[in-house]
Amino acid sequence: MVVCVCNALREHEVREAAREGATSACQAYRALGCQAKCGQCVPFAREIIAQERAAA
């Protein structure tokens, strides 16, 4: 599933960034070499990161 249209980020990429230590959307985007642009994706990215952190 696409999380961020602006950066063409997929859910599995955000999940991987979270598993590698990203604790916020900004950290995940930085780890993936980009930054949020329009911001519409940030709440979804936060939810994905929270799920990964809870599962760890």
All heavy atoms as atom14 arrays in JSON, in Angstrom:
{
  "sequence": "MVVCVCNALREHEVREAAREGATSACQAYRALGCQAKCGQCVPFAREIIAQERAAA",
  "atom14_mask": [
    [1, 1, 1, 1, 1, 1, 1, 1, 0, 0, 0, 0, 0, 0],
    [1, 1, 1, 1, 1, 1, 1, 0, 0, 0, 0, 0, 0, 0],
    [1, 1, 1, 1, 1, 1, 1, 0, 0, 0, 0, 0, 0, 0],
    [1, 1, 1, 1, 1, 1, 0, 0, 0, 0, 0, 0, 0, 0],
    [1, 1, 1, 1, 1, 1, 1, 0, 0, 0, 0, 0, 0, 0],
    [1, 1, 1, 1, 1, 1, 0, 0, 0, 0, 0, 0, 0, 0],
    [1, 1, 1, 1, 1, 1, 1, 1, 0, 0, 0, 0, 0, 0],
    [1, 1, 1, 1, 1, 0, 0, 0, 0, 0, 0, 0, 0, 0],
    [1, 1, 1, 1, 1, 1, 1, 1, 0, 0, 0, 0, 0, 0],
    [1, 1, 1, 1, 1, 1, 1, 1, 1, 1, 1, 0, 0, 0],
    [1, 1, 1, 1, 1, 1, 1, 1, 1, 0, 0, 0, 0, 0],
    [1, 1, 1, 1, 1, 1, 1, 1, 1, 1, 0, 0, 0, 0],
    [1, 1, 1, 1, 1, 1, 1, 1, 1, 0, 0, 0, 0, 0],
    [1, 1, 1, 1, 1, 1, 1, 0, 0, 0, 0, 0, 0, 0],
    [1, 1, 1, 1, 1, 1, 1, 1, 1, 1, 1, 0, 0, 0],
    [1, 1, 1, 1, 1, 1, 1, 1, 1, 0, 0, 0, 0, 0],
    [1, 1, 1, 1, 1, 0, 0, 0, 0, 0, 0, 0, 0, 0],
    [1, 1, 1, 1, 1, 0, 0, 0, 0, 0, 0, 0, 0, 0],
    [1, 1, 1, 1, 1, 1, 1, 1, 1, 1, 1, 0, 0, 0],
    [1, 1, 1, 1, 1, 1, 1, 1, 1, 0, 0, 0, 0, 0],
    [1, 1, 1, 1, 0, 0, 0, 0, 0, 0, 0, 0, 0, 0],
    [1, 1, 1, 1, 1, 0, 0, 0, 0, 0, 0, 0, 0, 0],
    [1, 1, 1, 1, 1, 1, 1, 0, 0, 0, 0, 0, 0, 0],
    [1, 1, 1, 1, 1, 1, 0, 0, 0, 0, 0, 0, 0, 0],
    [1, 1, 1, 1, 1, 0, 0, 0, 0, 0, 0, 0, 0, 0],
    [1, 1, 1, 1, 1, 1, 0, 0, 0, 0, 0, 0, 0, 0],
    [1, 1, 1, 1, 1, 1, 1, 1, 1, 0, 0, 0, 0, 0],
    [1, 1, 1, 1, 1, 0, 0, 0, 0, 0, 0, 0, 0, 0],
    [1, 1, 1, 1, 1, 1, 1, 1, 1, 1, 1, 1, 0, 0],
    [1, 1, 1, 1, 1, 1, 1, 1, 1, 1, 1, 0, 0, 0],
    [1, 1, 1, 1, 1, 0, 0, 0, 0, 0, 0, 0, 0, 0],
    [1, 1, 1, 1, 1, 1, 1, 1, 0, 0, 0, 0, 0, 0],
    [1, 1, 1, 1, 0, 0, 0, 0, 0, 0, 0, 0, 0, 0],
    [1, 1, 1, 1, 1, 1, 0, 0, 0, 0, 0, 0, 0, 0],
    [1, 1, 1, 1, 1, 1, 1, 1, 1, 0, 0, 0, 0, 0],
    [1, 1, 1, 1, 1, 0, 0, 0, 0, 0, 0, 0, 0, 0],
    [1, 1, 1, 1, 1, 1, 1, 1, 1, 0, 0, 0, 0, 0],
    [1, 1, 1, 1, 1, 1, 0, 0, 0, 0, 0, 0, 0, 0],
    [1, 1, 1, 1, 0, 0, 0, 0, 0, 0, 0, 0, 0, 0],
    [1, 1, 1, 1, 1, 1, 1, 1, 1, 0, 0, 0, 0, 0],
    [1, 1, 1, 1, 1, 1, 0, 0, 0, 0, 0, 0, 0, 0],
    [1, 1, 1, 1, 1, 1, 1, 0, 0, 0, 0, 0, 0, 0],
    [1, 1, 1, 1, 1, 1, 1, 0, 0, 0, 0, 0, 0, 0],
    [1, 1, 1, 1, 1, 1, 1, 1, 1, 1, 1, 0, 0, 0],
    [1, 1, 1, 1, 1, 0, 0, 0, 0, 0, 0, 0, 0, 0],
    [1, 1, 1, 1, 1, 1, 1, 1, 1, 1, 1, 0, 0, 0],
    [1, 1, 1, 1, 1, 1, 1, 1, 1, 0, 0, 0, 0, 0],
    [1, 1, 1, 1, 1, 1, 1, 1, 0, 0, 0, 0, 0, 0],
    [1, 1, 1, 1, 1, 1, 1, 1, 0, 0, 0, 0, 0, 0],
    [1, 1, 1, 1, 1, 0, 0, 0, 0, 0, 0, 0, 0, 0],
    [1, 1, 1, 1, 1, 1, 1, 1, 1, 0, 0, 0, 0, 0],
    [1, 1, 1, 1, 1, 1, 1, 1, 1, 0, 0, 0, 0, 0],
    [1, 1, 1, 1, 1, 1, 1, 1, 1, 1, 1, 0, 0, 0],
    [1, 1, 1, 1, 1, 0, 0, 0, 0, 0, 0, 0, 0, 0],
    [1, 1, 1, 1, 1, 0, 0, 0, 0, 0, 0, 0, 0, 0],
    [1, 1, 1, 1, 1, 0, 0, 0, 0, 0, 0, 0, 0, 0]
  ],
  "atom14_positions": [
    [[0.85, -1.17, 0.0], [0.0, 0.0, 0.0], [0.9, 1.25, 0.0], [1.92, 1.28, 0.67], [-0.89, -0.01, 1.24], [-1.7, 1.26, 1.4], [-2.74, 1.27, 2.86], [-3.93, 0.07, 2.38], [0.0, 0.0, 0.0], [0.0, 0.0, 0.0], [0.0, 0.0, 0.0], [0.0, 0.0, 0.0], [0.0, 0.0, 0.0], [0.0, 0.0, 0.0]],
    [[0.48, 2.25, -0.73], [1.23, 3.51, -0.78], [0.88, 4.33, 0.46], [-0.29, 4.54, 0.77], [0.91, 4.3, -2.06], [1.56, 5.67, -2.03], [1.36, 3.53, -3.28], [0.0, 0.0, 0.0], [0.0, 0.0, 0.0], [0.0, 0.0, 0.0], [0.0, 0.0, 0.0], [0.0, 0.0, 0.0], [0.0, 0.0, 0.0], [0.0, 0.0, 0.0]],
    [[1.9, 4.77, 1.16], [1.71, 5.63, 2.33], [1.83, 7.09, 1.91], [1.01, 7.92, 2.29], [2.76, 5.31, 3.43], [2.66, 6.3, 4.58], [2.59, 3.89, 3.92], [0.0, 0.0, 0.0], [0.0, 0.0, 0.0], [0.0, 0.0, 0.0], [0.0, 0.0, 0.0], [0.0, 0.0, 0.0], [0.0, 0.0, 0.0], [0.0, 0.0, 0.0]],
    [[2.84, 7.4, 1.13], [3.13, 8.77, 0.73], [3.21, 8.86, -0.79], [4.15, 8.34, -1.38], [4.43, 9.24, 1.36], [4.92, 10.9, 0.86], [0.0, 0.0, 0.0], [0.0, 0.0, 0.0], [0.0, 0.0, 0.0], [0.0, 0.0, 0.0], [0.0, 0.0, 0.0], [0.0, 0.0, 0.0], [0.0, 0.0, 0.0], [0.0, 0.0, 0.0]],
    [[2.23, 9.52, -1.38], [2.21, 9.68, -2.83], [3.33, 10.62, -3.27], [3.99, 10.38, -4.28], [0.83, 10.19, -3.29], [0.83, 10.5, -4.78], [-0.25, 9.19, -2.95], [0.0, 0.0, 0.0], [0.0, 0.0, 0.0], [0.0, 0.0, 0.0], [0.0, 0.0, 0.0], [0.0, 0.0, 0.0], [0.0, 0.0, 0.0], [0.0, 0.0, 0.0]],
    [[3.55, 11.68, -2.53], [4.57, 12.68, -2.9], [5.96, 12.05, -3.05], [6.72, 12.43, -3.93], [4.63, 13.81, -1.88], [3.11, 14.77, -1.73], [0.0, 0.0, 0.0], [0.0, 0.0, 0.0], [0.0, 0.0, 0.0], [0.0, 0.0, 0.0], [0.0, 0.0, 0.0], [0.0, 0.0, 0.0], [0.0, 0.0, 0.0], [0.0, 0.0, 0.0]],
    [[6.28, 11.12, -2.16], [7.6, 10.49, -2.16], [7.57, 9.04, -2.65], [8.6, 8.37, -2.62], [8.2, 10.52, -0.74], [8.58, 11.91, -0.33], [9.41, 12.55, -0.97], [7.97, 12.41, 0.73], [0.0, 0.0, 0.0], [0.0, 0.0, 0.0], [0.0, 0.0, 0.0], [0.0, 0.0, 0.0], [0.0, 0.0, 0.0], [0.0, 0.0, 0.0]],
    [[6.41, 8.57, -3.06], [6.24, 7.18, -3.53], [6.73, 6.17, -2.5], [7.4, 5.19, -2.83], [6.92, 6.97, -4.87], [0.0, 0.0, 0.0], [0.0, 0.0, 0.0], [0.0, 0.0, 0.0], [0.0, 0.0, 0.0], [0.0, 0.0, 0.0], [0.0, 0.0, 0.0], [0.0, 0.0, 0.0], [0.0, 0.0, 0.0], [0.0, 0.0, 0.0]],
    [[6.39, 6.41, -1.23], [6.78, 5.48, -0.16], [5.68, 4.46, 0.07], [4.5, 4.79, 0.12], [7.03, 6.24, 1.15], [8.19, 7.21, 1.16], [8.3, 7.86, 2.52], [9.48, 6.52, 0.79], [0.0, 0.0, 0.0], [0.0, 0.0, 0.0], [0.0, 0.0, 0.0], [0.0, 0.0, 0.0], [0.0, 0.0, 0.0], [0.0, 0.0, 0.0]],
    [[6.1, 3.24, 0.24], [5.16, 2.16, 0.49], [5.18, 1.78, 1.97], [6.14, 2.05, 2.67], [5.51, 0.96, -0.37], [5.4, 1.28, -1.86], [5.36, 0.01, -2.65], [4.83, 0.2, -3.99], [3.53, 0.3, -4.29], [2.64, 0.24, -3.35], [3.14, 0.46, -5.53], [0.0, 0.0, 0.0], [0.0, 0.0, 0.0], [0.0, 0.0, 0.0]],
    [[4.11, 1.13, 2.38], [3.95, 0.75, 3.77], [5.13, -0.08, 4.27], [5.64, 0.14, 5.37], [2.65, -0.01, 3.94], [2.35, -0.4, 5.37], [1.02, -1.09, 5.53], [0.2, -1.09, 4.58], [0.8, -1.65, 6.62], [0.0, 0.0, 0.0], [0.0, 0.0, 0.0], [0.0, 0.0, 0.0], [0.0, 0.0, 0.0], [0.0, 0.0, 0.0]],
    [[5.58, -1.04, 3.47], [6.66, -1.92, 3.92], [7.95, -1.12, 4.16], [8.74, -1.48, 5.03], [6.89, -3.08, 2.94], [7.5, -2.7, 1.64], [8.85, -2.67, 1.42], [6.93, -2.32, 0.47], [9.08, -2.29, 0.18], [7.92, -2.07, -0.42], [0.0, 0.0, 0.0], [0.0, 0.0, 0.0], [0.0, 0.0, 0.0], [0.0, 0.0, 0.0]],
    [[8.16, -0.02, 3.44], [9.35, 0.8, 3.66], [9.26, 1.54, 4.98], [10.26, 1.63, 5.73], [9.51, 1.81, 2.52], [9.8, 1.16, 1.18], [9.77, 2.14, 0.04], [8.71, 2.81, -0.14], [10.79, 2.25, -0.67], [0.0, 0.0, 0.0], [0.0, 0.0, 0.0], [0.0, 0.0, 0.0], [0.0, 0.0, 0.0], [0.0, 0.0, 0.0]],
    [[8.09, 2.07, 5.3], [7.9, 2.76, 6.58], [8.02, 1.78, 7.73], [8.65, 2.07, 8.75], [6.55, 3.51, 6.61], [6.32, 4.16, 7.97], [6.49, 4.56, 5.5], [0.0, 0.0, 0.0], [0.0, 0.0, 0.0], [0.0, 0.0, 0.0], [0.0, 0.0, 0.0], [0.0, 0.0, 0.0], [0.0, 0.0, 0.0], [0.0, 0.0, 0.0]],
    [[7.47, 0.59, 7.56], [7.59, -0.44, 8.6], [9.06, -0.81, 8.83], [9.5, -0.97, 9.96], [6.77, -1.68, 8.24], [5.29, -1.47, 8.35], [4.5, -2.75, 8.21], [3.08, -2.46, 8.25], [2.38, -2.24, 9.37], [2.98, -2.3, 10.54], [1.1, -1.98, 9.31], [0.0, 0.0, 0.0], [0.0, 0.0, 0.0], [0.0, 0.0, 0.0]],
    [[9.8, -0.96, 7.76], [11.22, -1.3, 7.89], [11.98, -0.19, 8.6], [12.82, -0.47, 9.46], [11.83, -1.56, 6.51], [13.28, -1.97, 6.54], [13.52, -3.29, 7.23], [12.63, -4.15, 7.26], [14.64, -3.47, 7.77], [0.0, 0.0, 0.0], [0.0, 0.0, 0.0], [0.0, 0.0, 0.0], [0.0, 0.0, 0.0], [0.0, 0.0, 0.0]],
    [[11.7, 1.06, 8.27], [12.35, 2.19, 8.95], [12.03, 2.16, 10.44], [12.9, 2.42, 11.28], [11.92, 3.51, 8.32], [0.0, 0.0, 0.0], [0.0, 0.0, 0.0], [0.0, 0.0, 0.0], [0.0, 0.0, 0.0], [0.0, 0.0, 0.0], [0.0, 0.0, 0.0], [0.0, 0.0, 0.0], [0.0, 0.0, 0.0], [0.0, 0.0, 0.0]],
    [[10.79, 1.83, 10.78], [10.39, 1.74, 12.19], [11.13, 0.6, 12.88], [11.61, 0.76, 14.01], [8.89, 1.54, 12.3], [0.0, 0.0, 0.0], [0.0, 0.0, 0.0], [0.0, 0.0, 0.0], [0.0, 0.0, 0.0], [0.0, 0.0, 0.0], [0.0, 0.0, 0.0], [0.0, 0.0, 0.0], [0.0, 0.0, 0.0], [0.0, 0.0, 0.0]],
    [[11.25, -0.53, 12.21], [11.98, -1.67, 12.8], [13.46, -1.34, 12.99], [14.12, -1.89, 13.87], [11.81, -2.91, 11.94], [10.44, -3.55, 12.08], [10.38, -4.91, 11.44], [10.48, -4.87, 10.0], [9.45, -4.8, 9.16], [8.23, -4.81, 9.63], [9.64, -4.76, 7.86], [0.0, 0.0, 0.0], [0.0, 0.0, 0.0], [0.0, 0.0, 0.0]],
    [[13.97, -0.45, 12.15], [15.38, -0.06, 12.26], [15.61, 1.09, 13.24], [16.72, 1.59, 13.36], [15.92, 0.3, 10.88], [16.03, -0.91, 9.98], [16.52, -0.57, 8.58], [16.78, 0.61, 8.29], [16.62, -1.51, 7.77], [0.0, 0.0, 0.0], [0.0, 0.0, 0.0], [0.0, 0.0, 0.0], [0.0, 0.0, 0.0], [0.0, 0.0, 0.0]],
    [[14.54, 1.53, 13.92], [14.71, 2.51, 14.98], [14.0, 3.84, 14.85], [14.03, 4.64, 15.77], [0.0, 0.0, 0.0], [0.0, 0.0, 0.0], [0.0, 0.0, 0.0], [0.0, 0.0, 0.0], [0.0, 0.0, 0.0], [0.0, 0.0, 0.0], [0.0, 0.0, 0.0], [0.0, 0.0, 0.0], [0.0, 0.0, 0.0], [0.0, 0.0, 0.0]],
    [[13.37, 4.11, 13.72], [12.64, 5.37, 13.57], [11.46, 5.38, 14.54], [10.69, 4.43, 14.6], [12.15, 5.54, 12.14], [0.0, 0.0, 0.0], [0.0, 0.0, 0.0], [0.0, 0.0, 0.0], [0.0, 0.0, 0.0], [0.0, 0.0, 0.0], [0.0, 0.0, 0.0], [0.0, 0.0, 0.0], [0.0, 0.0, 0.0], [0.0, 0.0, 0.0]],
    [[11.35, 6.44, 15.32], [10.26, 6.54, 16.3], [9.24, 7.61, 15.92], [8.28, 7.8, 16.64], [10.82, 6.84, 17.7], [11.55, 8.08, 17.65], [11.73, 5.73, 18.18], [0.0, 0.0, 0.0], [0.0, 0.0, 0.0], [0.0, 0.0, 0.0], [0.0, 0.0, 0.0], [0.0, 0.0, 0.0], [0.0, 0.0, 0.0], [0.0, 0.0, 0.0]],
    [[9.47, 8.3, 14.83], [8.52, 9.32, 14.37], [8.47, 9.28, 12.84], [9.35, 8.7, 12.19], [8.96, 10.71, 14.83], [10.14, 11.1, 14.14], [0.0, 0.0, 0.0], [0.0, 0.0, 0.0], [0.0, 0.0, 0.0], [0.0, 0.0, 0.0], [0.0, 0.0, 0.0], [0.0, 0.0, 0.0], [0.0, 0.0, 0.0], [0.0, 0.0, 0.0]],
    [[7.45, 9.91, 12.3], [7.33, 9.97, 10.84], [8.53, 10.69, 10.25], [9.09, 10.26, 9.24], [6.03, 10.67, 10.45], [0.0, 0.0, 0.0], [0.0, 0.0, 0.0], [0.0, 0.0, 0.0], [0.0, 0.0, 0.0], [0.0, 0.0, 0.0], [0.0, 0.0, 0.0], [0.0, 0.0, 0.0], [0.0, 0.0, 0.0], [0.0, 0.0, 0.0]],
    [[8.96, 11.79, 10.88], [10.11, 12.55, 10.37], [11.37, 11.68, 10.33], [12.12, 11.72, 9.35], [10.36, 13.79, 11.21], [9.11, 15.06, 11.0], [0.0, 0.0, 0.0], [0.0, 0.0, 0.0], [0.0, 0.0, 0.0], [0.0, 0.0, 0.0], [0.0, 0.0, 0.0], [0.0, 0.0, 0.0], [0.0, 0.0, 0.0], [0.0, 0.0, 0.0]],
    [[11.6, 10.9, 11.37], [12.77, 10.03, 11.4], [12.67, 8.95, 10.32], [13.67, 8.63, 9.67], [12.92, 9.37, 12.77], [13.39, 10.32, 13.84], [13.5, 9.62, 15.19], [13.13, 8.45, 15.34], [13.98, 10.35, 16.18], [0.0, 0.0, 0.0], [0.0, 0.0, 0.0], [0.0, 0.0, 0.0], [0.0, 0.0, 0.0], [0.0, 0.0, 0.0]],
    [[11.49, 8.41, 10.13], [11.31, 7.38, 9.11], [11.57, 7.96, 7.72], [12.27, 7.36, 6.91], [9.9, 6.79, 9.18], [0.0, 0.0, 0.0], [0.0, 0.0, 0.0], [0.0, 0.0, 0.0], [0.0, 0.0, 0.0], [0.0, 0.0, 0.0], [0.0, 0.0, 0.0], [0.0, 0.0, 0.0], [0.0, 0.0, 0.0], [0.0, 0.0, 0.0]],
    [[11.04, 9.12, 7.46], [11.24, 9.74, 6.15], [12.71, 10.06, 5.92], [13.24, 9.83, 4.83], [10.39, 11.01, 6.03], [8.94, 10.72, 5.76], [8.16, 10.08, 6.71], [8.36, 11.06, 4.56], [6.84, 9.8, 6.47], [7.03, 10.78, 4.3], [6.27, 10.15, 5.26], [4.96, 9.85, 5.02], [0.0, 0.0, 0.0], [0.0, 0.0, 0.0]],
    [[13.36, 10.57, 6.95], [14.8, 10.86, 6.82], [15.58, 9.59, 6.53], [16.48, 9.57, 5.69], [15.33, 11.51, 8.1], [15.65, 12.98, 7.94], [16.43, 13.55, 9.11], [15.96, 13.13, 10.42], [15.05, 13.77, 11.14], [14.48, 14.85, 10.67], [14.68, 13.33, 12.32], [0.0, 0.0, 0.0], [0.0, 0.0, 0.0], [0.0, 0.0, 0.0]],
    [[15.25, 8.51, 7.23], [15.93, 7.23, 7.02], [15.72, 6.73, 5.59], [16.57, 6.02, 5.05], [15.42, 6.2, 8.01], [0.0, 0.0, 0.0], [0.0, 0.0, 0.0], [0.0, 0.0, 0.0], [0.0, 0.0, 0.0], [0.0, 0.0, 0.0], [0.0, 0.0, 0.0], [0.0, 0.0, 0.0], [0.0, 0.0, 0.0], [0.0, 0.0, 0.0]],
    [[14.62, 7.13, 4.98], [14.31, 6.72, 3.62], [14.77, 7.74, 2.59], [14.49, 7.61, 1.4], [12.8, 6.46, 3.49], [12.3, 5.29, 4.35], [10.78, 5.29, 4.43], [12.82, 3.97, 3.81], [0.0, 0.0, 0.0], [0.0, 0.0, 0.0], [0.0, 0.0, 0.0], [0.0, 0.0, 0.0], [0.0, 0.0, 0.0], [0.0, 0.0, 0.0]],
    [[15.47, 8.76, 3.05], [16.07, 9.73, 2.15], [15.13, 10.79, 1.61], [15.36, 11.32, 0.51], [0.0, 0.0, 0.0], [0.0, 0.0, 0.0], [0.0, 0.0, 0.0], [0.0, 0.0, 0.0], [0.0, 0.0, 0.0], [0.0, 0.0, 0.0], [0.0, 0.0, 0.0], [0.0, 0.0, 0.0], [0.0, 0.0, 0.0], [0.0, 0.0, 0.0]],
    [[14.08, 11.09, 2.35], [13.14, 12.12, 1.89], [12.53, 12.83, 3.09], [12.92, 12.61, 4.23], [12.06, 11.5, 1.01], [11.12, 10.2, 1.83], [0.0, 0.0, 0.0], [0.0, 0.0, 0.0], [0.0, 0.0, 0.0], [0.0, 0.0, 0.0], [0.0, 0.0, 0.0], [0.0, 0.0, 0.0], [0.0, 0.0, 0.0], [0.0, 0.0, 0.0]],
    [[11.54, 13.67, 2.82], [10.81, 14.34, 3.89], [9.36, 14.5, 3.45], [9.05, 14.48, 2.26], [11.41, 15.7, 4.2], [11.38, 16.69, 3.07], [12.09, 17.99, 3.43], [12.76, 18.08, 4.44], [11.95, 18.98, 2.6], [0.0, 0.0, 0.0], [0.0, 0.0, 0.0], [0.0, 0.0, 0.0], [0.0, 0.0, 0.0], [0.0, 0.0, 0.0]],
    [[8.48, 14.63, 4.42], [7.06, 14.83, 4.11], [6.9, 16.14, 3.37], [7.55, 17.13, 3.7], [6.24, 14.81, 5.38], [0.0, 0.0, 0.0], [0.0, 0.0, 0.0], [0.0, 0.0, 0.0], [0.0, 0.0, 0.0], [0.0, 0.0, 0.0], [0.0, 0.0, 0.0], [0.0, 0.0, 0.0], [0.0, 0.0, 0.0], [0.0, 0.0, 0.0]],
    [[6.05, 16.14, 2.37], [5.83, 17.36, 1.58], [4.47, 17.96, 1.91], [4.39, 18.98, 2.56], [5.99, 17.06, 0.1], [7.42, 16.68, -0.22], [7.64, 16.41, -1.68], [9.11, 16.01, -1.86], [9.44, 15.7, -3.19], [0.0, 0.0, 0.0], [0.0, 0.0, 0.0], [0.0, 0.0, 0.0], [0.0, 0.0, 0.0], [0.0, 0.0, 0.0]],
    [[3.4, 17.32, 1.49], [2.07, 17.9, 1.74], [1.57, 17.58, 3.15], [0.72, 18.26, 3.68], [1.06, 17.43, 0.69], [0.52, 15.72, 0.87], [0.0, 0.0, 0.0], [0.0, 0.0, 0.0], [0.0, 0.0, 0.0], [0.0, 0.0, 0.0], [0.0, 0.0, 0.0], [0.0, 0.0, 0.0], [0.0, 0.0, 0.0], [0.0, 0.0, 0.0]],
    [[2.09, 16.49, 3.77], [1.73, 16.14, 5.14], [0.52, 15.25, 5.29], [0.22, 14.81, 6.4], [0.0, 0.0, 0.0], [0.0, 0.0, 0.0], [0.0, 0.0, 0.0], [0.0, 0.0, 0.0], [0.0, 0.0, 0.0], [0.0, 0.0, 0.0], [0.0, 0.0, 0.0], [0.0, 0.0, 0.0], [0.0, 0.0, 0.0], [0.0, 0.0, 0.0]],
    [[-0.18, 14.95, 4.21], [-1.37, 14.1, 4.3], [-1.04, 12.69, 4.8], [-1.9, 12.04, 5.38], [-2.06, 14.02, 2.94], [-2.66, 15.32, 2.5], [-3.86, 15.72, 3.35], [-4.67, 14.88, 3.73], [-3.95, 16.99, 3.67], [0.0, 0.0, 0.0], [0.0, 0.0, 0.0], [0.0, 0.0, 0.0], [0.0, 0.0, 0.0], [0.0, 0.0, 0.0]],
    [[0.16, 12.24, 4.59], [0.56, 10.88, 4.94], [1.05, 10.73, 6.37], [1.15, 9.61, 6.87], [1.68, 10.43, 3.99], [3.09, 11.56, 4.05], [0.0, 0.0, 0.0], [0.0, 0.0, 0.0], [0.0, 0.0, 0.0], [0.0, 0.0, 0.0], [0.0, 0.0, 0.0], [0.0, 0.0, 0.0], [0.0, 0.0, 0.0], [0.0, 0.0, 0.0]],
    [[1.37, 11.82, 7.03], [2.0, 11.75, 8.34], [1.16, 10.97, 9.36], [1.7, 10.11, 10.07], [2.39, 13.15, 8.85], [2.87, 13.11, 10.28], [3.46, 13.75, 7.94], [0.0, 0.0, 0.0], [0.0, 0.0, 0.0], [0.0, 0.0, 0.0], [0.0, 0.0, 0.0], [0.0, 0.0, 0.0], [0.0, 0.0, 0.0], [0.0, 0.0, 0.0]],
    [[-0.15, 11.19, 9.47], [-0.92, 10.4, 10.44], [-0.86, 8.9, 10.17], [-0.73, 8.1, 11.1], [-2.35, 10.93, 10.29], [-2.18, 12.31, 9.77], [-0.98, 12.24, 8.86], [0.0, 0.0, 0.0], [0.0, 0.0, 0.0], [0.0, 0.0, 0.0], [0.0, 0.0, 0.0], [0.0, 0.0, 0.0], [0.0, 0.0, 0.0], [0.0, 0.0, 0.0]],
    [[-0.92, 8.5, 8.9], [-0.84, 7.08, 8.55], [0.55, 6.54, 8.87], [0.68, 5.44, 9.42], [-1.19, 6.89, 7.08], [-1.29, 5.44, 6.66], [-1.82, 4.48, 7.49], [-0.87, 5.06, 5.4], [-1.91, 3.15, 7.09], [-0.95, 3.74, 4.99], [-1.48, 2.78, 5.83], [0.0, 0.0, 0.0], [0.0, 0.0, 0.0], [0.0, 0.0, 0.0]],
    [[1.58, 7.3, 8.56], [2.95, 6.87, 8.87], [3.11, 6.7, 10.39], [3.72, 5.73, 10.84], [3.96, 7.87, 8.33], [0.0, 0.0, 0.0], [0.0, 0.0, 0.0], [0.0, 0.0, 0.0], [0.0, 0.0, 0.0], [0.0, 0.0, 0.0], [0.0, 0.0, 0.0], [0.0, 0.0, 0.0], [0.0, 0.0, 0.0], [0.0, 0.0, 0.0]],
    [[2.56, 7.62, 11.16], [2.64, 7.52, 12.62], [1.96, 6.25, 13.12], [2.46, 5.58, 14.03], [1.97, 8.73, 13.27], [2.77, 9.98, 13.21], [2.03, 11.09, 13.92], [2.75, 12.35, 13.79], [2.17, 13.52, 13.67], [0.85, 13.63, 13.69], [2.89, 14.61, 13.56], [0.0, 0.0, 0.0], [0.0, 0.0, 0.0], [0.0, 0.0, 0.0]],
    [[0.8, 5.92, 12.53], [0.07, 4.72, 12.92], [0.89, 3.47, 12.63], [0.97, 2.56, 13.46], [-1.25, 4.69, 12.15], [-2.13, 3.52, 12.49], [-3.43, 3.53, 11.69], [-4.0, 4.63, 11.5], [-3.84, 2.45, 11.26], [0.0, 0.0, 0.0], [0.0, 0.0, 0.0], [0.0, 0.0, 0.0], [0.0, 0.0, 0.0], [0.0, 0.0, 0.0]],
    [[1.51, 3.43, 11.47], [2.35, 2.28, 11.09], [3.52, 2.14, 12.06], [3.83, 1.04, 12.53], [2.85, 2.44, 9.65], [1.69, 2.33, 8.67], [3.95, 1.42, 9.32], [2.02, 2.77, 7.26], [0.0, 0.0, 0.0], [0.0, 0.0, 0.0], [0.0, 0.0, 0.0], [0.0, 0.0, 0.0], [0.0, 0.0, 0.0], [0.0, 0.0, 0.0]],
    [[4.16, 3.24, 12.38], [5.3, 3.21, 13.3], [4.86, 2.75, 14.68], [5.52, 1.93, 15.32], [5.99, 4.59, 13.34], [6.66, 4.86, 11.98], [7.01, 4.67, 14.48], [7.05, 6.31, 11.78], [0.0, 0.0, 0.0], [0.0, 0.0, 0.0], [0.0, 0.0, 0.0], [0.0, 0.0, 0.0], [0.0, 0.0, 0.0], [0.0, 0.0, 0.0]],
    [[3.7, 3.23, 15.14], [3.18, 2.81, 16.45], [2.9, 1.31, 16.47], [3.2, 0.62, 17.46], [1.92, 3.59, 16.79], [0.0, 0.0, 0.0], [0.0, 0.0, 0.0], [0.0, 0.0, 0.0], [0.0, 0.0, 0.0], [0.0, 0.0, 0.0], [0.0, 0.0, 0.0], [0.0, 0.0, 0.0], [0.0, 0.0, 0.0], [0.0, 0.0, 0.0]],
    [[2.36, 0.78, 15.38], [2.1, -0.66, 15.28], [3.4, -1.45, 15.38], [3.47, -2.46, 16.09], [1.4, -1.0, 13.97], [-0.01, -0.51, 13.89], [-0.59, -0.68, 12.48], [0.08, -1.13, 11.56], [-1.83, -0.27, 12.32], [0.0, 0.0, 0.0], [0.0, 0.0, 0.0], [0.0, 0.0, 0.0], [0.0, 0.0, 0.0], [0.0, 0.0, 0.0]],
    [[4.41, -1.01, 14.67], [5.7, -1.71, 14.68], [6.35, -1.64, 16.06], [6.92, -2.62, 16.52], [6.65, -1.14, 13.62], [6.28, -1.53, 12.22], [6.29, -3.01, 11.98], [7.2, -3.72, 12.46], [5.36, -3.5, 11.31], [0.0, 0.0, 0.0], [0.0, 0.0, 0.0], [0.0, 0.0, 0.0], [0.0, 0.0, 0.0], [0.0, 0.0, 0.0]],
    [[6.26, -0.5, 16.71], [6.84, -0.35, 18.05], [6.11, -1.23, 19.06], [6.72, -1.81, 19.94], [6.85, 1.1, 18.48], [7.84, 1.93, 17.66], [7.82, 3.4, 18.0], [8.0, 3.72, 19.4], [9.19, 3.76, 20.03], [10.28, 3.54, 19.35], [9.26, 4.06, 21.3], [0.0, 0.0, 0.0], [0.0, 0.0, 0.0], [0.0, 0.0, 0.0]],
    [[4.79, -1.34, 18.92], [4.0, -2.18, 19.83], [4.33, -3.66, 19.63], [4.31, -4.44, 20.58], [2.52, -1.94, 19.61], [0.0, 0.0, 0.0], [0.0, 0.0, 0.0], [0.0, 0.0, 0.0], [0.0, 0.0, 0.0], [0.0, 0.0, 0.0], [0.0, 0.0, 0.0], [0.0, 0.0, 0.0], [0.0, 0.0, 0.0], [0.0, 0.0, 0.0]],
    [[4.64, -4.03, 18.41], [4.94, -5.43, 18.1], [6.36, -5.82, 18.51], [6.65, -7.01, 18.66], [4.76, -5.68, 16.6], [0.0, 0.0, 0.0], [0.0, 0.0, 0.0], [0.0, 0.0, 0.0], [0.0, 0.0, 0.0], [0.0, 0.0, 0.0], [0.0, 0.0, 0.0], [0.0, 0.0, 0.0], [0.0, 0.0, 0.0], [0.0, 0.0, 0.0]],
    [[7.21, -4.84, 18.73], [8.62, -5.14, 19.07], [8.78, -5.63, 20.48], [8.01, -5.51, 21.33], [9.46, -3.88, 18.87], [0.0, 0.0, 0.0], [0.0, 0.0, 0.0], [0.0, 0.0, 0.0], [0.0, 0.0, 0.0], [0.0, 0.0, 0.0], [0.0, 0.0, 0.0], [0.0, 0.0, 0.0], [0.0, 0.0, 0.0], [0.0, 0.0, 0.0]]
  ]
}
